[in-house]
């Protein structure tokens, strides 16, 4: 079913320390062809993250100590303090964005993707229960779940959803997948099973959409005949 961060993260992490120089950070990014890296202390606990954007801001801030041209719209005090700090930054500790947004290896890939979007970041340091760095998850890592073949997705829907969770016989529902779009055709036992099957199918890694062609044998969302008869008898006696 849904994959977790620990299965897709990069375990070999390029990292910096608080005292790593601006030039060394730039060299690490260039040598390893990455756009950012975590900054850790000597116990491997994540302090922050330095990205190419941080380095560019440092360069764009102008020479340290130089006059900065006054703009008509002055930045907010907090932003101004941050800009001034970046302009003087010479080490990773001074340039980094802190605190870092991190995830744990057991979190779902879907949850990690939402965290990335919410915080507007391109990478998430992965930490253990003691907040020590054990890996990093990038947008590219998370997108790997959508590179699964249609046959892999189809087999997961059959094994994990239909026969595994729903306990349906293999012949009850036909599953076809094209470019990650899953089509379900067949019959389930109860009407209430239909939305459940669709919801579980959406959770399979690599699924980009679900086309519902399911029918049902019994409408369990309506009161039973016995319940209606009992209700009518009770009403008659009153």
trRosetta pair geometry for C-beta under 8 A, 3 or more apart (Angstrom, degrees):
i j d omega theta_ij theta_ji phi_ij phi_ji
1 156 7.1 150 -86 -176 39 113
1 160 5.0 171 -66 -178 83 150
1 203 6.1 4 -172 123 101 107
1 204 6.3 -91 -140 -103 56 61
1 205 7.5 117 157 -13 33 87
2 108 5.1 -2 143 -141 130 115
2 109 6.8 -154 178 31 89 91
2 110 6.3 -54 -153 -4 129 116
2 203 5.3 -65 -53 171 108 92
2 204 7.4 -124 -65 -111 60 22
2 205 6.0 127 -126 -52 43 89
3 7 4.9 -105 -173 68 106 140
3 8 6.2 84 134 -32 132 112
3 108 7.5 113 84 -152 40 66
3 109 5.1 27 83 -15 87 127
3 145 5.6 -160 35 -103 130 120
3 205 5.0 31 -5 -71 101 150
4 7 5.4 100 62 2 68 102
4 8 7.9 -173 95 7 38 90
4 105 6.6 67 138 155 114 61
4 106 5.6 -35 -166 -154 145 33
4 107 6.4 133 -156 75 89 31
4 108 5.8 -70 -107 -101 64 38
4 109 6.6 -167 -134 -34 14 75
5 8 6.5 -82 -153 49 35 91
5 9 5.5 42 162 -44 78 111
5 103 5.5 176 -90 121 170 129
5 104 7.1 134 53 96 138 38
5 105 5.3 -137 85 -141 96 38
5 106 7.4 -17 39 32 95 12
5 107 5.1 26 -8 66 123 83
5 108 7.5 72 -29 109 79 7
5 109 6.2 152 -73 -84 56 60
5 112 5.2 115 -86 -52 113 146
5 124 7.8 -73 -141 91 137 127
5 126 5.9 176 142 -112 126 126
5 135 8.0 159 145 89 97 129
5 137 5.3 -70 -155 -66 102 150
6 9 6.1 -39 -122 16 26 116
6 105 3.1 57 -70 -178 105 105
6 106 6.5 10 -13 -65 123 42
6 126 7.3 147 -87 -176 62 148
6 135 7.4 128 -124 33 57 154
7 109 7.9 -67 59 -55 102 113
8 109 6.1 51 17 -99 144 122
8 137 6.6 64 97 -127 94 103
8 141 4.7 130 145 168 99 93
8 142 6.4 107 120 -90 148 39
8 144 5.5 176 -141 52 117 127
8 145 6.8 -58 -82 -48 148 92
9 105 6.8 -91 7 -116 142 86
9 126 4.9 -17 -130 -17 160 155
9 135 3.8 81 137 140 131 137
9 136 6.3 153 -167 71 99 25
9 137 4.5 -68 -105 -73 87 83
9 141 6.0 50 -109 180 34 155
10 13 6.6 125 108 -79 96 70
10 135 5.9 159 78 -167 44 91
10 136 5.3 -22 60 63 98 81
10 137 7.4 164 13 -88 75 36
10 138 7.0 18 -2 0 122 102
10 141 6.1 -120 -27 -82 87 134
11 134 7.3 -34 -137 157 77 69
11 135 4.9 -47 -103 -102 48 104
13 37 7.6 133 173 -149 86 89
13 38 6.7 -5 171 30 131 114
13 125 7.8 65 -142 -129 151 84
13 133 6.2 -110 72 158 161 121
13 135 6.2 180 -51 -137 118 29
13 136 5.0 117 -113 -13 111 110
14 28 5.6 161 168 177 125 111
14 32 4.9 -142 -52 6 160 175
14 34 6.1 173 47 23 136 153
14 37 5.0 -75 102 -117 89 131
15 37 5.7 -179 -112 169 33 110
15 38 5.3 -30 -122 73 93 84
15 39 7.2 143 -173 -105 84 24
15 40 5.3 -1 177 7 138 114
15 133 6.7 107 -92 115 146 167
16 20 4.0 -102 -167 34 103 158
16 24 7.4 137 -126 111 112 104
16 25 5.6 7 -96 -101 155 91
16 28 6.6 -168 -70 34 102 164
16 37 5.6 101 -8 105 97 122
16 38 7.5 -174 34 96 73 40
16 39 5.0 -35 80 -105 91 74
16 40 7.6 143 75 20 41 69
16 50 6.2 -13 40 26 144 133
16 92 4.2 180 131 -101 136 167
17 20 5.1 124 52 -30 65 96
17 39 6.7 101 -144 -161 13 78
17 40 6.5 -52 -101 69 63 63
17 41 7.3 82 -143 -123 87 26
17 42 7.4 37 -132 -68 126 68
17 92 6.7 124 82 56 32 137
17 93 7.8 -18 138 -49 54 100
18 39 6.2 91 -78 172 52 118
18 41 6.9 18 -23 -100 113 66
18 47 6.3 1 -75 61 98 168
18 91 6.6 41 154 142 55 126
18 92 6.2 -143 -143 79 21 94
18 93 3.4 41 -162 -69 79 125
19 91 5.6 -54 -147 -151 33 140
19 92 7.4 2 56 36 13 95
19 93 6.6 6 -58 -8 37 123
20 24 5.1 -117 -176 87 90 125
20 25 5.7 109 126 -60 115 87
20 28 7.9 -7 177 -11 143 141
20 39 7.5 -143 30 -124 119 97
20 91 6.3 123 69 -163 43 81
20 92 4.2 28 63 -10 99 126
20 93 7.9 129 36 -19 70 77
21 24 4.6 92 57 9 83 102
21 25 7.0 -143 96 -7 43 85
21 90 6.6 -33 -145 156 76 79
21 91 6.0 -58 -106 -106 38 66
21 92 7.8 -1 25 -23 6 80
22 25 5.9 -56 -152 33 29 111
22 26 6.5 27 153 -17 64 107
22 55 7.1 133 -162 -126 90 91
22 58 6.6 -150 -135 135 130 162
22 89 6.8 121 -80 125 116 86
22 90 5.5 -88 -20 -161 114 44
22 91 6.8 -90 -41 -77 70 22
22 92 7.8 174 -81 -56 44 55
22 95 6.9 111 -103 -36 87 143
23 26 5.7 -55 -151 37 32 112
23 27 6.3 34 151 -21 65 106
24 27 5.4 -50 -145 35 35 114
24 28 6.4 39 155 -22 66 102
25 28 5.8 -53 -150 34 31 111
25 29 6.5 30 154 -17 64 106
25 37 7.4 -158 -149 47 86 121
25 50 5.6 -55 -157 123 139 152
25 55 6.7 -168 109 -82 117 119
25 92 5.3 146 -75 -83 130 97
25 95 7.2 -144 48 58 173 147
26 29 5.9 -56 -150 36 31 111
26 30 6.3 24 155 -15 65 111
26 55 5.8 125 -87 -141 92 150
27 30 5.8 -61 -146 41 30 108
27 31 5.9 26 160 -19 68 112
28 31 6.0 -55 -136 38 26 108
28 32 6.1 -5 173 9 63 114
28 34 7.8 -34 136 51 79 111
28 37 6.3 -38 122 -7 130 159
29 32 6.8 -76 -142 51 18 89
29 34 5.7 -109 -140 72 62 74
29 35 6.9 56 -155 -121 111 19
29 36 7.4 19 -112 -71 113 22
29 37 6.9 -136 -80 -13 81 112
29 52 6.2 145 -173 -79 153 86
29 55 7.4 -122 14 -13 159 153
30 33 7.4 17 -175 -73 29 47
34 37 6.3 82 107 -61 136 91
35 51 6.0 14 143 -157 79 89
35 52 4.9 -64 -160 -7 75 117
35 122 6.3 -16 88 96 130 149
35 123 7.6 169 74 -25 92 125
36 49 5.7 32 169 171 121 106
36 50 6.3 -179 -152 95 77 45
36 51 3.6 -26 -97 -104 114 76
36 52 6.6 -96 -64 -7 73 70
36 53 8.0 -11 -81 18 112 87
36 122 6.5 131 15 70 135 109
36 123 5.3 -168 75 26 121 136
37 49 7.1 178 92 -153 27 72
37 50 6.0 -11 60 61 74 88
38 46 5.2 -60 -171 -128 128 104
38 47 8.0 129 173 42 83 63
38 48 7.5 162 -157 93 63 34
38 49 5.4 -45 -104 -100 55 75
38 100 6.4 33 -131 -118 96 161
38 125 4.4 72 -86 -86 141 129
38 133 5.9 167 97 -111 154 140
38 136 6.6 -159 -19 -90 116 120
39 46 7.3 96 71 -159 52 63
39 47 4.8 -61 103 64 96 102
39 48 4.8 1 46 63 117 77
39 49 6.7 -162 5 -86 84 21
39 50 5.9 76 -45 -16 110 100
39 92 4.9 170 -107 145 125 119
39 93 6.5 160 177 -83 149 56
39 96 4.7 -74 4 -87 145 154
39 98 7.8 -60 59 -76 125 110
39 100 7.8 -180 43 -55 79 128
40 43 7.9 -133 166 69 99 47
40 44 5.2 -6 177 -143 141 37
40 45 6.2 141 -156 65 85 31
40 46 5.6 -49 -98 -96 79 45
40 47 6.3 158 -117 2 22 89
40 133 5.4 -83 -90 -7 137 137
41 44 7.3 -68 67 3 63 13
41 45 5.1 -5 36 55 106 88
41 47 5.8 103 -42 -48 85 115
43 132 6.9 -97 139 -104 78 103
44 132 4.4 45 103 -156 108 95
44 133 5.0 -122 175 33 91 89
45 127 7.8 48 -138 -135 60 128
45 130 7.7 -90 -92 133 101 81
45 131 5.2 39 -137 114 96 100
45 132 5.8 -63 -80 -95 60 57
45 133 7.3 168 -117 -19 15 82
46 49 7.8 5 -174 -58 113 78
46 100 4.8 -74 146 48 120 146
46 102 5.9 139 60 -76 153 133
46 125 4.8 138 -105 109 154 161
46 127 6.0 -106 1 -76 122 124
46 131 6.7 -116 27 169 86 89
46 133 5.4 110 -60 -67 95 99
47 93 7.1 -22 121 -118 148 82
47 96 6.8 71 108 103 95 160
47 98 6.0 -28 151 -115 71 127
47 99 7.8 -104 180 -130 39 65
47 100 7.0 88 95 -15 25 113
48 93 7.7 118 36 -132 129 48
48 96 3.4 112 107 144 132 127
48 97 5.6 172 -173 78 107 40
48 98 3.4 -65 -88 -77 121 91
48 99 6.6 -120 -90 -140 75 29
48 100 5.0 171 -129 -52 29 92
49 96 6.0 139 63 -158 24 96
49 97 5.4 -22 63 56 82 94
49 98 7.9 160 18 -73 58 60
49 100 4.9 107 -25 -116 94 105
49 101 7.9 -44 -4 31 135 71
49 121 7.5 71 72 -148 160 129
49 123 6.9 171 -150 79 144 106
49 125 6.8 -158 -78 -28 109 111
50 54 5.1 -104 -155 58 70 149
50 55 7.3 70 171 -44 102 89
50 92 5.2 -91 -40 -147 149 89
50 95 5.4 55 -122 101 111 109
50 96 4.7 -73 -64 -96 81 77
50 97 7.5 157 -88 9 38 73
51 54 5.1 113 54 -1 65 96
51 55 7.5 -128 104 2 44 85
51 97 7.3 2 4 1 103 119
51 122 7.3 106 -124 40 137 115
51 123 7.9 165 -94 27 108 115
52 55 5.6 -56 -154 37 39 111
52 56 6.2 38 150 -20 71 106
53 56 5.7 -55 -145 38 31 110
53 57 6.3 36 154 -22 65 104
54 57 5.7 -53 -150 33 30 113
54 58 6.6 35 150 -23 62 103
54 86 7.2 -139 -162 -132 74 114
54 95 4.7 109 158 164 123 102
54 96 6.8 5 -139 -101 167 28
54 97 6.6 -136 -77 -31 126 89
55 58 5.5 -51 -154 30 34 115
55 59 6.6 29 151 -14 66 104
55 95 7.0 36 -76 -174 55 150
56 59 5.7 -55 -150 39 36 109
56 60 5.9 29 154 -15 69 111
57 60 5.7 -59 -138 44 30 107
57 61 6.2 44 156 -39 64 101
57 83 7.8 -117 177 -125 113 69
57 86 5.1 -38 125 171 112 150
58 61 5.9 -46 -152 15 27 117
58 86 5.4 -127 -87 171 66 87
58 87 7.1 162 -142 -102 56 28
58 89 5.4 -89 -113 65 119 113
58 95 6.0 -37 -60 -115 131 118
61 68 7.7 -42 -177 -101 69 123
61 83 6.3 168 -119 -177 113 79
61 86 5.4 170 -54 106 151 96
61 87 3.5 -144 149 -95 137 82
62 66 5.1 -111 144 69 114 126
62 68 6.0 173 39 -97 149 81
62 87 6.4 -4 57 -138 75 115
63 66 4.0 77 72 -20 94 130
64 87 5.9 146 -105 147 65 81
64 88 5.2 94 -133 -111 113 57
65 88 7.9 82 -44 -100 68 89
68 87 7.6 -76 -68 -104 130 161
70 74 7.6 -26 -162 -90 86 90
71 74 6.7 158 71 -83 86 43
71 75 8.0 64 52 -30 127 78
74 80 7.2 -2 170 -75 90 131
75 79 4.2 -112 167 95 118 117
75 80 4.6 156 84 -64 108 81
75 83 6.5 90 58 -5 165 142
76 79 4.6 81 58 14 84 108
76 80 6.8 -152 89 -12 37 89
77 80 5.6 -57 -145 35 28 113
77 81 6.4 28 158 -20 65 103
78 81 5.8 -52 -151 33 31 110
78 82 6.5 30 151 -17 64 106
79 82 5.6 -54 -150 37 34 113
79 83 6.2 35 152 -21 67 105
80 83 5.7 -53 -146 36 31 111
80 84 6.3 31 154 -19 64 106
81 84 5.7 -55 -148 36 31 111
81 85 6.4 32 153 -20 65 106
82 85 5.7 -55 -149 35 31 111
82 86 6.4 31 154 -19 65 106
83 86 5.8 -53 -148 36 31 111
83 87 6.4 36 153 -25 64 105
84 87 5.6 -52 -150 31 32 115
84 88 6.8 16 156 -7 63 107
85 88 6.2 -69 -155 43 31 101
85 89 6.4 53 146 -54 66 97
85 94 6.6 -151 168 -175 92 88
86 89 5.3 -33 -149 -4 36 124
86 94 7.9 153 -108 143 37 87
86 95 6.5 74 -130 -124 75 68
88 94 7.1 -96 99 174 79 140
89 94 3.7 177 -130 117 87 111
89 95 4.3 117 165 -68 151 78
90 94 6.4 40 36 45 50 146
91 94 5.0 91 58 10 77 101
91 95 7.0 -160 93 -1 38 93
92 95 5.9 -68 -141 46 31 102
92 96 5.7 43 164 -45 70 107
93 96 6.2 -37 -132 12 22 116
96 100 7.9 -44 169 -67 118 95
97 100 7.2 102 96 -94 81 61
100 125 5.6 20 149 21 143 127
101 115 6.4 172 163 164 123 110
101 119 4.8 94 -68 137 167 177
101 121 5.7 -177 50 3 133 156
101 124 6.1 -67 108 -121 89 88
102 124 6.3 128 -137 -178 33 85
102 125 4.8 -43 -112 77 93 89
102 126 7.0 145 -168 -105 88 19
102 127 4.8 16 173 0 142 117
102 131 7.3 100 85 -142 166 81
103 107 5.0 -100 -177 43 108 146
103 111 7.6 144 -137 108 128 99
103 112 5.1 6 -101 -108 170 99
103 115 6.3 161 -74 54 114 163
103 124 4.8 35 2 149 108 135
103 125 7.8 161 28 84 65 44
103 126 5.7 -34 76 -108 81 70
103 127 7.6 148 74 23 31 76
103 137 6.5 -29 51 28 131 135
104 107 5.2 111 63 -20 75 102
104 126 6.9 97 -139 -161 17 77
104 127 6.5 -56 -95 70 64 67
104 128 7.5 81 -137 -129 87 22
104 129 7.6 48 -130 -76 126 56
105 126 5.6 73 -71 179 74 124
105 128 7.5 -2 -2 -97 112 61
105 134 6.7 -48 -49 86 123 132
105 135 7.0 78 -89 35 104 129
107 111 5.0 -107 174 79 103 130
107 112 5.8 119 112 -54 118 91
108 111 4.4 96 62 2 87 102
108 112 7.1 -152 96 -5 48 84
109 112 5.6 -54 -150 36 36 113
109 113 6.4 40 151 -23 67 103
109 142 5.5 154 -169 -140 100 84
109 145 5.5 133 114 -33 164 148
109 205 7.1 56 46 -112 140 113
110 113 5.7 -52 -151 32 31 113
110 114 6.7 31 151 -18 63 103
110 203 8.0 -74 -28 -140 154 71
111 114 5.7 -53 -154 34 35 112
111 115 6.6 37 149 -21 66 103
112 115 5.5 -52 -150 33 35 114
112 116 6.5 40 150 -22 65 101
112 124 6.0 -144 -160 40 103 158
112 137 5.7 -31 179 115 149 155
112 142 6.1 -152 98 -99 116 127
113 116 5.6 -49 -152 31 34 115
113 117 6.6 30 152 -15 64 105
113 142 5.2 149 -78 176 95 148
114 117 5.8 -56 -150 38 34 110
114 118 6.1 35 154 -23 67 108
115 118 5.7 -54 -143 36 30 112
115 119 6.2 1 166 5 65 112
115 124 6.5 62 101 -95 125 145
116 119 6.7 -77 -146 50 21 90
116 120 7.9 97 166 -75 54 4
116 121 5.6 -109 -141 69 66 75
116 122 7.1 67 -156 -108 114 19
116 124 6.4 -101 -76 -41 90 115
116 139 6.6 139 -175 -85 159 86
116 142 7.4 -129 -8 0 151 162
117 120 7.4 24 -172 -71 28 44
121 124 6.7 107 104 -70 129 73
122 138 6.4 8 148 -152 79 82
122 139 5.5 -60 -159 -17 72 113
123 136 5.7 5 -178 177 113 111
123 137 6.8 158 -159 83 62 46
123 138 4.7 -25 -104 -101 88 72
123 139 7.5 -85 -71 -15 56 71
124 136 7.0 159 80 -161 44 63
124 137 4.8 -14 60 61 96 97
124 138 7.9 -175 21 -78 65 31
125 133 5.7 -62 -172 -118 116 96
125 135 7.8 147 -166 89 52 43
125 136 5.5 -38 -109 -105 49 82
126 133 7.4 89 71 -155 54 58
126 134 5.6 -72 106 68 94 82
126 135 4.0 -9 54 70 127 88
126 136 6.1 -156 5 -83 89 23
126 137 5.7 85 -51 -18 111 97
127 130 7.8 -123 167 76 100 46
127 131 4.8 2 170 -146 143 41
127 132 6.1 139 -154 61 85 28
127 133 6.0 -47 -99 -88 76 38
127 134 6.5 123 -131 11 25 89
128 131 7.2 -82 65 -11 59 13
128 132 5.2 -9 35 54 105 86
128 134 5.2 82 -43 -28 94 132
133 136 7.8 0 -163 -59 105 83
136 141 7.9 165 114 -15 64 154
137 141 4.9 -127 -153 80 65 142
137 142 6.2 69 171 -52 107 93
138 141 4.8 108 50 0 68 100
138 142 7.3 -138 96 -1 40 85
139 142 5.8 -58 -150 39 34 108
139 143 6.2 35 153 -23 67 108
140 143 5.7 -56 -146 35 31 112
140 144 7.3 54 151 -42 59 88
141 144 6.0 -37 -170 -4 36 116
142 145 6.8 -35 176 7 50 106
143 146 5.7 -51 -172 33 63 110
143 147 7.1 67 135 -28 75 101
144 147 5.3 -54 -157 25 48 118
145 148 6.6 -17 -178 -19 45 110
145 205 4.2 -98 -168 -167 111 111
145 206 5.7 -133 155 -57 71 67
146 180 6.6 0 -156 -100 83 148
146 205 7.9 -120 -65 172 45 76
146 206 5.5 144 -120 -121 38 59
146 208 7.0 65 -137 -66 109 105
147 206 7.6 -97 43 -111 26 105
148 152 4.5 -109 177 81 105 133
148 153 5.6 123 111 -52 120 89
148 205 6.3 97 -11 116 147 96
148 206 3.8 -74 47 -82 119 150
149 152 4.7 100 58 2 81 101
149 153 7.2 -148 96 -2 45 85
150 153 5.7 -56 -151 39 35 112
150 154 6.1 38 151 -23 68 107
150 177 4.0 176 -167 107 92 107
150 178 6.1 15 -123 -99 147 27
150 179 7.0 -18 -78 -33 117 22
150 180 7.1 -113 -96 -54 79 38
151 154 5.5 -50 -143 36 33 115
151 155 6.3 32 158 -19 65 105
151 177 7.5 -169 -65 60 27 125
152 155 6.0 -56 -148 36 28 109
152 156 6.5 28 154 -19 63 107
152 206 7.0 71 93 27 105 167
153 156 5.8 -58 -152 35 31 111
153 157 6.5 32 153 -21 66 104
153 177 5.0 154 87 -146 116 166
153 180 6.6 151 -60 -122 170 54
153 182 6.8 -129 143 -76 119 108
153 204 6.1 114 -153 131 79 126
153 205 7.7 -130 -106 88 85 58
153 206 4.6 -122 -86 95 115 127
153 207 6.1 143 -157 -69 125 73
154 157 5.8 -55 -152 32 31 111
154 158 6.5 25 153 -14 65 107
154 175 5.2 152 -151 120 85 115
154 176 7.1 -9 -111 -134 123 21
154 177 4.5 -137 -63 3 94 124
154 182 7.5 164 -94 -119 64 96
155 158 5.7 -56 -149 39 34 110
155 159 5.8 16 161 -7 70 114
156 159 6.1 -60 -131 47 27 99
156 160 5.2 -7 -178 11 68 122
156 161 7.5 62 136 -7 65 96
156 204 4.9 141 115 -151 125 124
156 205 7.4 -48 139 43 175 78
157 160 7.0 -53 -107 51 13 89
157 161 5.0 -28 -162 29 53 127
157 162 6.5 47 145 -13 69 104
157 175 5.0 165 96 -145 131 154
157 177 7.6 159 4 -59 139 122
157 182 6.0 146 -79 -141 157 142
157 184 7.9 -136 170 -86 138 101
157 201 5.5 31 -129 -126 109 91
157 204 5.6 -72 -74 -39 75 167
157 207 7.8 100 -73 -78 113 126
158 161 7.3 -1 -45 51 6 84
158 162 5.3 -39 -141 41 41 122
158 163 6.1 22 162 2 67 107
158 170 7.1 37 -167 -135 114 82
158 175 5.7 -137 -62 22 90 146
159 162 7.8 32 -6 49 12 83
159 163 6.1 -37 -128 54 32 110
159 164 5.7 47 150 -34 51 117
160 164 4.7 -37 -145 36 25 148
160 165 6.6 26 154 -15 56 102
160 200 7.8 -160 120 163 92 112
160 204 6.8 144 69 -99 135 106
161 164 6.6 44 3 49 13 99
161 165 5.5 -34 -144 34 36 116
161 166 6.4 22 155 -4 60 109
161 197 6.4 97 165 -149 117 72
161 200 4.5 147 -127 121 106 121
161 201 5.6 39 -115 -76 170 68
161 204 6.8 -70 -38 -54 123 121
162 165 7.7 38 -11 49 10 79
162 166 5.4 -43 -146 49 34 121
162 168 4.8 -66 179 52 81 119
162 170 7.7 96 119 -116 125 44
162 172 7.2 -179 -173 67 116 109
162 173 5.4 -137 -126 52 137 127
162 175 7.2 -132 -26 -44 145 128
162 197 7.2 43 -90 -137 72 112
163 166 7.4 -21 -54 62 11 81
163 167 7.0 40 -165 -121 40 24
163 168 6.1 -93 -85 62 49 67
163 169 7.6 34 -106 -141 91 13
163 170 6.2 3 -76 -80 127 70
164 167 7.9 -61 120 -64 12 51
165 200 6.0 -146 67 -148 158 160
166 188 7.1 -68 -177 -133 139 117
166 193 6.6 89 -140 -161 119 116
166 196 7.4 140 -93 111 107 115
166 197 6.2 14 -70 -91 149 95
166 200 7.7 -169 -42 47 104 159
168 172 4.3 -103 174 49 113 148
168 173 6.2 35 127 2 154 107
168 188 6.6 -72 -96 -119 134 80
168 189 7.9 -154 -101 -20 93 94
169 172 5.0 115 61 -29 76 102
172 186 5.3 106 143 161 55 136
172 187 6.3 -101 -169 69 83 65
172 188 6.8 79 158 -93 126 51
173 184 5.8 -15 -174 -164 120 91
173 185 6.9 147 -160 77 66 38
173 186 3.5 -156 -108 51 50 146
173 187 7.5 -154 -76 38 73 32
173 188 7.0 12 -63 -65 118 83
173 197 7.6 -169 -99 -163 167 151
173 214 6.9 -15 -118 -105 114 101
174 184 7.6 146 76 -158 53 41
174 185 4.6 -18 58 67 102 95
174 186 5.4 146 7 -48 68 110
175 182 6.6 -25 -161 -162 94 99
175 183 7.3 148 -156 77 44 56
175 184 6.2 -10 -103 -103 71 66
176 182 7.5 149 81 -155 44 50
176 183 4.7 -11 62 56 93 106
176 185 7.7 16 6 8 103 109
177 180 6.9 3 -175 -113 103 11
177 181 6.8 156 -154 74 59 44
177 182 5.2 -20 -99 -99 86 66
177 183 7.4 -169 -77 18 38 72
178 181 5.5 -23 68 57 72 97
178 183 7.8 15 11 -7 95 109
179 208 7.3 -47 129 40 76 136
180 206 5.6 -133 -121 160 97 75
180 207 6.0 154 -178 -138 82 25
180 208 3.8 58 124 5 125 107
180 209 7.1 86 118 22 86 74
181 207 8.0 90 -108 -159 23 67
181 208 6.0 -52 -69 70 63 93
181 209 4.5 -9 -121 65 83 104
181 210 7.7 -175 -164 -77 61 23
181 211 6.6 44 167 -17 101 105
182 201 5.6 -143 94 173 154 125
182 204 7.7 74 -48 56 153 132
182 207 5.6 -28 -12 -132 122 107
182 209 7.1 -175 28 92 67 52
182 210 5.0 -16 70 -111 100 69
182 211 7.0 -166 96 24 48 73
183 210 7.8 152 -89 -164 30 51
183 211 4.3 -15 -108 64 77 114
183 213 6.4 29 179 0 88 119
184 197 6.6 144 -164 134 166 125
184 198 7.3 -132 23 -88 149 73
184 201 6.8 -112 -51 -69 132 165
184 210 6.8 7 -5 -171 110 97
184 211 7.0 176 21 84 66 61
184 212 6.0 -12 58 -124 106 48
184 213 5.9 -177 90 40 56 77
184 214 5.4 -11 120 -50 112 99
185 213 4.0 -15 -96 92 73 129
185 214 7.2 -160 -127 -73 22 51
186 213 7.6 78 7 99 48 91
186 214 6.3 -15 66 -117 61 73
186 215 7.5 -128 121 33 29 78
187 214 7.0 134 -106 -164 27 71
187 215 4.9 -31 -105 74 82 89
187 216 6.6 149 -160 -102 76 20
187 217 6.1 81 167 -50 117 84
188 193 4.1 -139 143 97 141 134
188 194 6.2 -178 41 -70 137 65
188 197 6.4 -152 -69 -29 151 143
188 214 5.8 13 -4 -174 105 124
188 215 7.7 176 24 86 66 41
188 216 5.4 -28 69 -108 80 78
188 217 7.3 -125 101 1 39 86
189 193 6.0 87 53 -14 75 152
189 216 7.0 2 99 -157 22 84
189 217 5.4 -41 -148 37 40 117
189 218 6.4 -10 162 27 67 103
190 193 4.7 112 65 -14 80 101
190 216 5.9 -9 142 -164 16 126
190 217 7.3 -42 -66 55 34 81
190 218 5.4 -35 -106 73 63 93
190 219 7.8 112 -160 -121 65 14
190 220 4.3 -15 -151 4 116 127
191 194 6.1 -35 -172 2 46 114
191 216 4.4 173 -80 76 54 167
191 218 7.0 -110 -15 100 82 50
191 219 4.6 33 -24 -126 137 57
191 220 5.8 -168 35 31 88 70
191 221 5.2 -79 85 -5 131 107
192 195 7.1 -51 -166 35 47 97
192 196 6.8 44 144 -15 68 115
192 220 5.4 -66 0 72 110 111
192 221 5.9 141 -60 -62 93 93
193 196 5.4 -69 -155 44 41 116
193 197 6.0 42 154 -25 78 104
193 216 6.6 147 47 -115 101 116
194 197 6.1 -55 -149 32 27 107
194 198 6.6 22 156 -14 62 107
194 212 7.0 72 -177 -160 104 129
194 214 5.0 174 -125 96 96 132
194 216 6.0 -88 -44 -56 111 119
195 198 5.5 -55 -147 39 37 113
195 199 6.1 39 156 -22 69 106
196 199 5.8 -55 -146 36 30 111
196 200 6.3 24 157 -14 65 108
197 200 6.0 -59 -146 40 29 107
197 201 6.2 32 155 -23 65 108
197 214 6.5 112 69 -66 144 166
198 201 5.7 -56 -148 34 29 113
198 202 6.6 35 153 -24 63 102
198 210 5.3 149 -151 120 84 152
198 212 5.7 -25 -91 -85 126 118
198 214 7.8 -132 -53 13 96 136
199 202 5.8 -51 -155 28 31 114
199 203 7.0 29 149 -20 61 105
200 203 5.7 -56 -158 30 38 115
200 204 7.6 52 146 -35 62 90
201 204 5.9 -36 -165 5 43 115
201 207 6.2 154 152 -127 73 164
201 210 5.1 106 101 -106 127 136
202 207 5.8 -151 -138 104 33 138
202 210 5.8 -83 -69 -20 80 131
203 207 7.7 30 49 38 18 135
204 207 4.8 81 72 -22 88 123
207 210 6.7 16 179 -59 126 89
216 219 6.8 110 98 -78 125 57
219 222 5.0 30 123 11 112 110
223 227 4.5 -117 -178 88 100 129
223 228 5.3 121 115 -56 120 88
223 231 7.8 -2 166 -8 153 142
224 227 4.6 97 56 5 79 102
224 228 7.1 -148 95 -4 42 86
225 228 5.8 -58 -148 38 32 109
225 229 6.1 31 154 -20 68 107
226 229 5.8 -55 -145 37 29 110
226 230 6.2 30 156 -19 64 107
227 230 5.8 -54 -147 36 29 111
227 231 6.3 31 154 -20 63 108
228 231 5.6 -56 -150 36 31 114
228 232 6.4 30 153 -21 65 105
229 232 5.7 -54 -148 35 32 110
229 233 6.4 31 154 -19 65 105
230 233 5.8 -54 -148 35 31 110
230 234 6.3 31 154 -19 64 107
231 234 5.8 -56 -150 36 29 111
231 235 6.4 29 153 -19 64 106
232 235 5.7 -55 -150 35 32 111
232 236 6.4 34 152 -23 65 105
233 236 5.6 -53 -150 33 33 113
233 237 6.5 31 154 -19 65 104
234 237 5.9 -54 -151 34 32 109
234 238 6.6 27 154 -17 64 106
235 238 5.9 -59 -152 36 33 109
